[in-house]
């Protein structure tokens, strides 16, 4: 029977090896209108590289096209992805304006001043739902 310390060392080595997957293609291969994507790699623990969010340094603004001025109208938003200006002048800031389900992206009608969804969802685009929920 193996000593306990040897088993621990083997377990740690296996764990470290499982987390050391590297990219097989250069970054440039995945960019453009026809990206080359690697084949799926079935692993017990998937490789996930998450880009860290970094705010804009204080006192700086993004570069705008000639003749256009950029000003900040909101700060310290947790997860802003989309901004949408409504006809009333209200600005919606959120992760998505549409709602993604496992089998479709749906949308809801909006009327100025509404603060609750009262209508049924309309399918915007169907998705190929499968046995795994990727959300």
Secondary structure, 3 states (H helix, E strand, C coil): CCCHHHHHHHHHHHHHHHCCCCCCCCHHHHCCCCCCCCCCCCCCCCCCCCCCCCCCCCCCCCCCCCCCCCCCCCCCCCCCCEEEECCCCCEEEECCCCEECCCEEEECCCCCCCCCCCCCCEEEEECCCCCCCCC
